[in-house]
Amino acid sequence: MARFHIHDVRLLESSPTSPADLRMKIGEMISNSTGARARVDAINPETGEYRVVLQGTLPTAGRWDWTPR
């Protein structure tokens, strides 16, 4: 599995993104996290729209250089 880097977080908001690409990116992030959890923030049964919040910790967080690559 590919290594997920802190700079890859910004790629999660790239649009348009297919569900398969988003699943792959989020899966890599979760697999490379030292801890993760999810919370269903909202769901609309009439439209099928939903919002899920993910929270986790990537290894060595806090020592990252956020300068764009």
Jmol script that loads the backbone (N, CA, C; Angstrom):
load data "model"
ATOM      1  N   MET A   1       0.841  -1.178   0.000  1.00  0.00           N
ATOM      2  CA  MET A   1       0.000   0.000   0.000  1.00  0.00           C
ATOM      3  C   MET A   1       0.888   1.244   0.000  1.00  0.00           C
ATOM      4  N   ALA A   2       0.443   2.269  -0.708  1.00  0.00           N
ATOM      5  CA  ALA A   2       1.205   3.519  -0.796  1.00  0.00           C
ATOM      6  C   ALA A   2       1.258   4.215   0.555  1.00  0.00           C
ATOM      7  N   ARG A   3       2.339   4.917   0.779  1.00  0.00           N
ATOM      8  CA  ARG A   3       2.512   5.671   2.023  1.00  0.00           C
ATOM      9  C   ARG A   3       1.782   6.994   1.890  1.00  0.00           C
ATOM     10  N   PHE A   4       0.976   7.337   2.871  1.00  0.00           N
ATOM     11  CA  PHE A   4       0.225   8.583   2.877  1.00  0.00           C
ATOM     12  C   PHE A   4       1.041   9.635   3.602  1.00  0.00           C
ATOM     13  N   HIS A   5       1.230  10.773   2.976  1.00  0.00           N
ATOM     14  CA  HIS A   5       2.016  11.857   3.556  1.00  0.00           C
ATOM     15  C   HIS A   5       1.099  13.024   3.923  1.00  0.00           C
ATOM     16  N   ILE A   6       1.539  13.840   4.839  1.00  0.00           N
ATOM     17  CA  ILE A   6       0.731  14.962   5.310  1.00  0.00           C
ATOM     18  C   ILE A   6       0.329  15.886   4.154  1.00  0.00           C
ATOM     19  N   HIS A   7       1.177  16.020   3.150  1.00  0.00           N
ATOM     20  CA  HIS A   7       0.842  16.868   1.995  1.00  0.00           C
ATOM     21  C   HIS A   7      -0.331  16.290   1.202  1.00  0.00           C
ATOM     22  N   ASP A   8      -0.566  14.992   1.309  1.00  0.00           N
ATOM     23  CA  ASP A   8      -1.660  14.353   0.592  1.00  0.00           C
ATOM     24  C   ASP A   8      -3.029  14.734   1.144  1.00  0.00           C
ATOM     25  N   VAL A   9      -3.069  15.290   2.347  1.00  0.00           N
ATOM     26  CA  VAL A   9      -4.351  15.694   2.941  1.00  0.00           C
ATOM     27  C   VAL A   9      -5.058  16.693   2.030  1.00  0.00           C
ATOM     28  N   ARG A  10      -4.300  17.602   1.465  1.00  0.00           N
ATOM     29  CA  ARG A  10      -4.897  18.612   0.579  1.00  0.00           C
ATOM     30  C   ARG A  10      -5.526  17.976  -0.653  1.00  0.00           C
ATOM     31  N   LEU A  11      -5.013  16.847  -1.099  1.00  0.00           N
ATOM     32  CA  LEU A  11      -5.560  16.179  -2.279  1.00  0.00           C
ATOM     33  C   LEU A  11      -6.949  15.609  -2.038  1.00  0.00           C
ATOM     34  N   LEU A  12      -7.327  15.406  -0.774  1.00  0.00           N
ATOM     35  CA  LEU A  12      -8.646  14.863  -0.463  1.00  0.00           C
ATOM     36  C   LEU A  12      -9.770  15.801  -0.909  1.00  0.00           C
ATOM     37  N   GLU A  13      -9.482  17.092  -0.977  1.00  0.00           N
ATOM     38  CA  GLU A  13     -10.514  18.051  -1.361  1.00  0.00           C
ATOM     39  C   GLU A  13     -10.494  18.379  -2.851  1.00  0.00           C
ATOM     40  N   SER A  14      -9.641  17.707  -3.617  1.00  0.00           N
ATOM     41  CA  SER A  14      -9.587  17.940  -5.052  1.00  0.00           C
ATOM     42  C   SER A  14     -10.910  17.553  -5.696  1.00  0.00           C
ATOM     43  N   SER A  15     -11.380  18.383  -6.595  1.00  0.00           N
ATOM     44  CA  SER A  15     -12.588  18.024  -7.311  1.00  0.00           C
ATOM     45  C   SER A  15     -12.337  18.142  -8.793  1.00  0.00           C
ATOM     46  N   PRO A  16     -12.986  17.392  -9.577  1.00  0.00           N
ATOM     47  CA  PRO A  16     -13.873  16.291  -9.174  1.00  0.00           C
ATOM     48  C   PRO A  16     -13.059  15.054  -8.808  1.00  0.00           C
ATOM     49  N   THR A  17     -13.597  14.269  -7.922  1.00  0.00           N
ATOM     50  CA  THR A  17     -12.944  13.031  -7.498  1.00  0.00           C
ATOM     51  C   THR A  17     -13.967  11.912  -7.582  1.00  0.00           C
ATOM     52  N   SER A  18     -13.569  10.815  -8.171  1.00  0.00           N
ATOM     53  CA  SER A  18     -14.483   9.670  -8.242  1.00  0.00           C
ATOM     54  C   SER A  18     -14.572   9.020  -6.867  1.00  0.00           C
ATOM     55  N   PRO A  19     -15.671   8.346  -6.574  1.00  0.00           N
ATOM     56  CA  PRO A  19     -15.772   7.634  -5.299  1.00  0.00           C
ATOM     57  C   PRO A  19     -14.634   6.624  -5.109  1.00  0.00           C
ATOM     58  N   ALA A  20     -14.198   5.974  -6.172  1.00  0.00           N
ATOM     59  CA  ALA A  20     -13.112   4.992  -6.061  1.00  0.00           C
ATOM     60  C   ALA A  20     -11.801   5.673  -5.675  1.00  0.00           C
ATOM     61  N   ASP A  21     -11.493   6.826  -6.291  1.00  0.00           N
ATOM     62  CA  ASP A  21     -10.267   7.551  -5.943  1.00  0.00           C
ATOM     63  C   ASP A  21     -10.316   8.065  -4.516  1.00  0.00           C
ATOM     64  N   LEU A  22     -11.463   8.589  -4.107  1.00  0.00           N
ATOM     65  CA  LEU A  22     -11.618   9.095  -2.745  1.00  0.00           C
ATOM     66  C   LEU A  22     -11.472   7.964  -1.730  1.00  0.00           C
ATOM     67  N   ARG A  23     -12.072   6.816  -2.032  1.00  0.00           N
ATOM     68  CA  ARG A  23     -11.949   5.650  -1.142  1.00  0.00           C
ATOM     69  C   ARG A  23     -10.492   5.238  -1.003  1.00  0.00           C
ATOM     70  N   MET A  24      -9.748   5.240  -2.102  1.00  0.00           N
ATOM     71  CA  MET A  24      -8.343   4.861  -2.066  1.00  0.00           C
ATOM     72  C   MET A  24      -7.532   5.851  -1.222  1.00  0.00           C
ATOM     73  N   LYS A  25      -7.744   7.160  -1.443  1.00  0.00           N
ATOM     74  CA  LYS A  25      -6.992   8.180  -0.708  1.00  0.00           C
ATOM     75  C   LYS A  25      -7.303   8.134   0.790  1.00  0.00           C
ATOM     76  N   ILE A  26      -8.590   8.028   1.132  1.00  0.00           N
ATOM     77  CA  ILE A  26      -8.972   7.980   2.552  1.00  0.00           C
ATOM     78  C   ILE A  26      -8.497   6.671   3.177  1.00  0.00           C
ATOM     79  N   GLY A  27      -8.569   5.574   2.440  1.00  0.00           N
ATOM     80  CA  GLY A  27      -8.081   4.290   2.950  1.00  0.00           C
ATOM     81  C   GLY A  27      -6.595   4.342   3.271  1.00  0.00           C
ATOM     82  N   GLU A  28      -5.812   4.981   2.388  1.00  0.00           N
ATOM     83  CA  GLU A  28      -4.379   5.122   2.632  1.00  0.00           C
ATOM     84  C   GLU A  28      -4.124   5.976   3.871  1.00  0.00           C
ATOM     85  N   MET A  29      -4.904   7.052   4.017  1.00  0.00           N
ATOM     86  CA  MET A  29      -4.732   7.927   5.175  1.00  0.00           C
ATOM     87  C   MET A  29      -5.039   7.166   6.472  1.00  0.00           C
ATOM     88  N   ILE A  30      -6.138   6.436   6.499  1.00  0.00           N
ATOM     89  CA  ILE A  30      -6.525   5.687   7.705  1.00  0.00           C
ATOM     90  C   ILE A  30      -5.508   4.583   8.004  1.00  0.00           C
ATOM     91  N   SER A  31      -5.071   3.864   6.977  1.00  0.00           N
ATOM     92  CA  SER A  31      -4.113   2.771   7.171  1.00  0.00           C
ATOM     93  C   SER A  31      -2.770   3.264   7.687  1.00  0.00           C
ATOM     94  N   ASN A  32      -2.411   4.488   7.345  1.00  0.00           N
ATOM     95  CA  ASN A  32      -1.134   5.044   7.780  1.00  0.00           C
ATOM     96  C   ASN A  32      -1.263   5.879   9.052  1.00  0.00           C
ATOM     97  N   SER A  33      -2.436   5.904   9.651  1.00  0.00           N
ATOM     98  CA  SER A  33      -2.653   6.662  10.879  1.00  0.00           C
ATOM     99  C   SER A  33      -2.329   5.804  12.100  1.00  0.00           C
ATOM    100  N   THR A  34      -1.926   6.473  13.165  1.00  0.00           N
ATOM    101  CA  THR A  34      -1.695   5.748  14.411  1.00  0.00           C
ATOM    102  C   THR A  34      -2.985   5.584  15.197  1.00  0.00           C
ATOM    103  N   GLY A  35      -4.001   6.348  14.841  1.00  0.00           N
ATOM    104  CA  GLY A  35      -5.315   6.237  15.452  1.00  0.00           C
ATOM    105  C   GLY A  35      -6.314   6.942  14.559  1.00  0.00           C
ATOM    106  N   ALA A  36      -7.546   6.449  14.504  1.00  0.00           N
ATOM    107  CA  ALA A  36      -8.564   7.073  13.662  1.00  0.00           C
ATOM    108  C   ALA A  36      -9.949   6.756  14.206  1.00  0.00           C
ATOM    109  N   ARG A  37     -10.877   7.673  13.949  1.00  0.00           N
ATOM    110  CA  ARG A  37     -12.276   7.429  14.304  1.00  0.00           C
ATOM    111  C   ARG A  37     -13.159   8.202  13.332  1.00  0.00           C
ATOM    112  N   ALA A  38     -14.403   7.784  13.232  1.00  0.00           N
ATOM    113  CA  ALA A  38     -15.353   8.422  12.323  1.00  0.00           C
ATOM    114  C   ALA A  38     -16.630   8.758  13.091  1.00  0.00           C
ATOM    115  N   ARG A  39     -17.270   9.843  12.652  1.00  0.00           N
ATOM    116  CA  ARG A  39     -18.549  10.260  13.253  1.00  0.00           C
ATOM    117  C   ARG A  39     -19.477  10.676  12.118  1.00  0.00           C
ATOM    118  N   VAL A  40     -20.693  10.149  12.116  1.00  0.00           N
ATOM    119  CA  VAL A  40     -21.693  10.603  11.153  1.00  0.00           C
ATOM    120  C   VAL A  40     -22.220  11.925  11.667  1.00  0.00           C
ATOM    121  N   ASP A  41     -21.914  12.988  10.939  1.00  0.00           N
ATOM    122  CA  ASP A  41     -22.276  14.342  11.349  1.00  0.00           C
ATOM    123  C   ASP A  41     -23.696  14.690  10.926  1.00  0.00           C
ATOM    124  N   ALA A  42     -24.105  14.217   9.749  1.00  0.00           N
ATOM    125  CA  ALA A  42     -25.453  14.511   9.258  1.00  0.00           C
ATOM    126  C   ALA A  42     -25.836  13.485   8.207  1.00  0.00           C
ATOM    127  N   ILE A  43     -27.139  13.225   8.116  1.00  0.00           N
ATOM    128  CA  ILE A  43     -27.670  12.369   7.060  1.00  0.00           C
ATOM    129  C   ILE A  43     -29.077  12.842   6.735  1.00  0.00           C
ATOM    130  N   ASN A  44     -29.371  12.932   5.444  1.00  0.00           N
ATOM    131  CA  ASN A  44     -30.686  13.363   4.996  1.00  0.00           C
ATOM    132  C   ASN A  44     -31.340  12.192   4.276  1.00  0.00           C
ATOM    133  N   PRO A  45     -32.298  11.531   4.920  1.00  0.00           N
ATOM    134  CA  PRO A  45     -32.928  10.360   4.309  1.00  0.00           C
ATOM    135  C   PRO A  45     -33.725  10.697   3.046  1.00  0.00           C
ATOM    136  N   GLU A  46     -34.133  11.940   2.898  1.00  0.00           N
ATOM    137  CA  GLU A  46     -34.912  12.329   1.719  1.00  0.00           C
ATOM    138  C   GLU A  46     -34.037  12.454   0.470  1.00  0.00           C
ATOM    139  N   THR A  47     -32.819  12.959   0.626  1.00  0.00           N
ATOM    140  CA  THR A  47     -31.946  13.177  -0.527  1.00  0.00           C
ATOM    141  C   THR A  47     -30.809  12.175  -0.620  1.00  0.00           C
ATOM    142  N   GLY A  48     -30.509  11.485   0.474  1.00  0.00           N
ATOM    143  CA  GLY A  48     -29.386  10.560   0.503  1.00  0.00           C
ATOM    144  C   GLY A  48     -28.057  11.251   0.787  1.00  0.00           C
ATOM    145  N   GLU A  49     -28.089  12.560   0.979  1.00  0.00           N
ATOM    146  CA  GLU A  49     -26.861  13.294   1.265  1.00  0.00           C
ATOM    147  C   GLU A  49     -26.409  12.994   2.691  1.00  0.00           C
ATOM    148  N   TYR A  50     -25.100  12.895   2.867  1.00  0.00           N
ATOM    149  CA  TYR A  50     -24.538  12.603   4.185  1.00  0.00           C
ATOM    150  C   TYR A  50     -23.248  13.376   4.386  1.00  0.00           C
ATOM    151  N   ARG A  51     -22.830  13.476   5.650  1.00  0.00           N
ATOM    152  CA  ARG A  51     -21.546  14.091   6.007  1.00  0.00           C
ATOM    153  C   ARG A  51     -20.930  13.238   7.106  1.00  0.00           C
ATOM    154  N   VAL A  52     -19.707  12.784   6.856  1.00  0.00           N
ATOM    155  CA  VAL A  52     -18.964  11.971   7.810  1.00  0.00           C
ATOM    156  C   VAL A  52     -17.689  12.725   8.164  1.00  0.00           C
ATOM    157  N   VAL A  53     -17.386  12.794   9.443  1.00  0.00           N
ATOM    158  CA  VAL A  53     -16.176  13.467   9.917  1.00  0.00           C
ATOM    159  C   VAL A  53     -15.179  12.398  10.349  1.00  0.00           C
ATOM    160  N   LEU A  54     -13.976  12.466   9.778  1.00  0.00           N
ATOM    161  CA  LEU A  54     -12.897  11.565  10.171  1.00  0.00           C
ATOM    162  C   LEU A  54     -11.901  12.341  11.016  1.00  0.00           C
ATOM    163  N   GLN A  55     -11.409  11.702  12.042  1.00  0.00           N
ATOM    164  CA  GLN A  55     -10.388  12.323  12.882  1.00  0.00           C
ATOM    165  C   GLN A  55      -9.345  11.275  13.199  1.00  0.00           C
ATOM    166  N   GLY A  56      -8.085  11.647  13.068  1.00  0.00           N
ATOM    167  CA  GLY A  56      -7.019  10.693  13.337  1.00  0.00           C
ATOM    168  C   GLY A  56      -5.691  11.391  13.528  1.00  0.00           C
ATOM    169  N   THR A  57      -4.661  10.580  13.691  1.00  0.00           N
ATOM    170  CA  THR A  57      -3.309  11.089  13.889  1.00  0.00           C
ATOM    171  C   THR A  57      -2.373  10.370  12.939  1.00  0.00           C
ATOM    172  N   LEU A  58      -1.673  11.159  12.120  1.00  0.00           N
ATOM    173  CA  LEU A  58      -0.636  10.590  11.268  1.00  0.00           C
ATOM    174  C   LEU A  58       0.666  10.566  12.055  1.00  0.00           C
ATOM    175  N   PRO A  59       1.528   9.601  11.794  1.00  0.00           N
ATOM    176  CA  PRO A  59       2.793   9.517  12.529  1.00  0.00           C
ATOM    177  C   PRO A  59       3.590  10.812  12.429  1.00  0.00           C
ATOM    178  N   THR A  60       4.219  11.180  13.518  1.00  0.00           N
ATOM    179  CA  THR A  60       5.067  12.367  13.641  1.00  0.00           C
ATOM    180  C   THR A  60       4.340  13.658  13.287  1.00  0.00           C
ATOM    181  N   ALA A  61       3.041  13.700  13.473  1.00  0.00           N
ATOM    182  CA  ALA A  61       2.288  14.939  13.230  1.00  0.00           C
ATOM    183  C   ALA A  61       2.838  16.036  14.118  1.00  0.00           C
ATOM    184  N   GLY A  62       2.894  17.235  13.607  1.00  0.00           N
ATOM    185  CA  GLY A  62       3.450  18.348  14.351  1.00  0.00           C
ATOM    186  C   GLY A  62       4.850  18.687  13.896  1.00  0.00           C
ATOM    187  N   ARG A  63       5.504  17.763  13.183  1.00  0.00           N
ATOM    188  CA  ARG A  63       6.850  18.017  12.683  1.00  0.00           C
ATOM    189  C   ARG A  63       6.845  18.131  11.166  1.00  0.00           C
ATOM    190  N   TRP A  64       5.678  18.398  10.579  1.00  0.00           N
ATOM    191  CA  TRP A  64       5.568  18.447   9.128  1.00  0.00           C
ATOM    192  C   TRP A  64       5.824  19.844   8.610  1.00  0.00           C
ATOM    193  N   ASP A  65       6.449  19.890   7.461  1.00  0.00           N
ATOM    194  CA  ASP A  65       6.646  21.146   6.739  1.00  0.00           C
ATOM    195  C   ASP A  65       5.483  21.269   5.743  1.00  0.00           C
ATOM    196  N   TRP A  66       4.613  22.249   5.939  1.00  0.00           N
ATOM    197  CA  TRP A  66       3.427  22.416   5.103  1.00  0.00           C
ATOM    198  C   TRP A  66       3.717  23.223   3.844  1.00  0.00           C
ATOM    199  N   THR A  67       4.988  23.461   3.537  1.00  0.00           N
ATOM    200  CA  THR A  67       5.307  24.185   2.315  1.00  0.00           C
ATOM    201  C   THR A  67       4.860  23.361   1.114  1.00  0.00           C
ATOM    202  N   PRO A  68       4.175  23.988   0.154  1.00  0.00           N
ATOM    203  CA  PRO A  68       3.705  23.218  -1.015  1.00  0.00           C
ATOM    204  C   PRO A  68       4.863  22.565  -1.755  1.00  0.00           C
ATOM    205  N   ARG A  69       4.613  21.383  -2.269  1.00  0.00           N
ATOM    206  CA  ARG A  69       5.631  20.650  -3.022  1.00  0.00           C
ATOM    207  C   ARG A  69       5.734  21.190  -4.406  1.00  0.00           C
TER     208      ARG A  69
END
end "model"
wireframe off; spacefill off
backbone 0.3
color backbone group
